[in-house]
């Protein structure tokens, strides 16, 4: 994925799904971000939301993969630059997920007893 831009208009919400370690940079004015941990969606509204306001030129790096809601704080259109996560981190995360899945597959169930 390449870096891109998104425009947020007053009174409208722009929603994106971004990977862990992706960066969001407010370019033209204040931008409000709201997101929650995607792994806690089964908790519905009980999962805490994270609200962050970025001023002009500030950036925020996402701590996990999530859906991000972007809103403007004023009456002007705000442009946000979106920088994807570095490829090395994405590859490492995929490798760790695969290793965990393989380990879970070969794990001995707790109800199986080994006789000596």
C-alpha positions as CSV (number, residue, x, y, z in Angstrom):
1,X,0.0,0.0,0.0
2,X,1.2,3.5,-0.9
3,X,0.8,6.7,1.0
4,X,-2.4,8.5,0.2
5,X,-4.6,11.4,1.2
6,X,-8.1,11.6,2.5
7,X,-10.3,14.7,2.7
8,X,-12.7,15.2,5.6
9,X,-15.6,17.6,5.1
10,X,-17.4,19.4,7.9
11,X,-20.3,17.4,9.3
12,X,-19.2,14.2,7.7
13,X,-17.3,11.2,9.0
14,X,-14.6,9.5,7.0
15,X,-14.0,5.8,8.0
16,X,-11.0,3.7,7.0
17,X,-9.5,0.4,8.1
18,X,-5.8,0.8,8.7
19,X,-3.1,-1.6,9.8
20,X,-1.0,-1.5,12.9
21,X,1.8,1.1,12.7
22,X,0.1,3.1,10.0
23,X,0.4,6.9,10.5
24,X,-2.2,9.6,10.1
25,X,-1.1,13.2,9.6
26,X,-3.4,16.2,9.8
27,X,-2.4,18.6,7.0
28,X,-4.9,21.5,6.8
29,X,-6.3,21.9,10.3
30,X,-7.5,20.0,13.4
31,X,-8.7,16.5,12.8
32,X,-10.4,14.2,15.4
33,X,-9.7,10.5,15.3
34,X,-11.9,7.9,17.0
35,X,-11.0,4.2,17.1
36,X,-11.1,1.1,19.3
37,X,-9.2,-2.2,19.3
38,X,-10.6,-4.4,16.6
39,X,-10.0,-7.6,18.6
40,X,-12.5,-6.3,21.2
41,X,-15.5,-5.9,18.8
42,X,-17.3,-8.8,20.5
43,X,-17.7,-6.5,23.5
44,X,-19.8,-4.1,21.4
45,X,-20.1,-0.8,23.2
46,X,-18.2,-2.0,26.3
47,X,-14.8,-1.7,24.5
48,X,-13.2,1.7,25.2
49,X,-13.0,4.2,22.4
50,X,-9.8,6.2,21.9
51,X,-10.4,9.8,20.9
52,X,-7.4,11.9,19.7
53,X,-7.4,15.4,18.3
54,X,-4.5,16.1,15.8
55,X,-3.6,19.8,15.2
56,X,-2.2,21.0,11.9
57,X,1.0,19.0,11.1
58,X,0.7,16.5,13.9
59,X,0.8,12.7,13.3
60,X,-0.5,9.7,15.2
61,X,0.7,6.1,14.7
62,X,-1.9,3.4,15.3
63,X,-1.1,0.8,18.0
64,X,-3.2,-1.9,16.4
65,X,-5.2,-2.7,13.3
66,X,-8.5,-0.9,13.5
67,X,-11.3,1.0,11.8
68,X,-10.6,4.8,12.2
69,X,-13.3,7.4,12.1
70,X,-12.0,10.8,11.1
71,X,-14.0,14.0,11.7
72,X,-13.2,17.7,11.3
73,X,-13.0,19.9,14.3
74,X,-14.0,23.2,12.6
75,X,-15.9,24.5,9.6
76,X,-13.1,23.9,7.0
77,X,-12.2,20.8,5.0
78,X,-9.2,19.0,6.4
79,X,-6.8,16.8,4.4
80,X,-5.1,13.9,6.1
81,X,-2.1,12.1,4.8
82,X,-2.1,8.3,5.4
83,X,1.2,6.5,5.5
84,X,1.0,2.7,5.5
85,X,2.8,0.5,8.0
86,X,6.3,-0.5,7.0
87,X,6.5,-3.7,5.1
88,X,9.0,-5.3,7.4
89,X,6.6,-5.0,10.4
90,X,3.7,-6.4,8.4
91,X,5.7,-9.4,7.3
92,X,7.0,-10.0,10.8
93,X,3.5,-9.8,12.2
94,X,2.2,-12.3,9.6
95,X,5.1,-14.7,10.3
96,X,4.4,-14.5,14.1
97,X,0.6,-15.2,13.5
98,X,1.5,-18.3,11.4
99,X,3.9,-19.6,14.0
100,X,1.3,-19.1,16.7
101,X,-1.3,-21.0,14.6
102,X,1.1,-23.9,14.0
103,X,2.0,-24.1,17.7
104,X,-1.7,-24.1,18.7
105,X,-2.3,-26.9,16.2
106,X,0.3,-29.2,17.7
107,X,-0.5,-28.3,21.3
108,X,-1.6,-31.3,23.4
109,X,-5.2,-30.9,24.7
110,X,-5.5,-30.6,28.4
111,X,-7.7,-33.7,28.7
112,X,-5.0,-36.0,27.2
113,X,-2.8,-37.6,29.9
114,X,0.6,-39.0,29.1
115,X,1.4,-42.3,30.7
116,X,5.0,-42.9,31.7
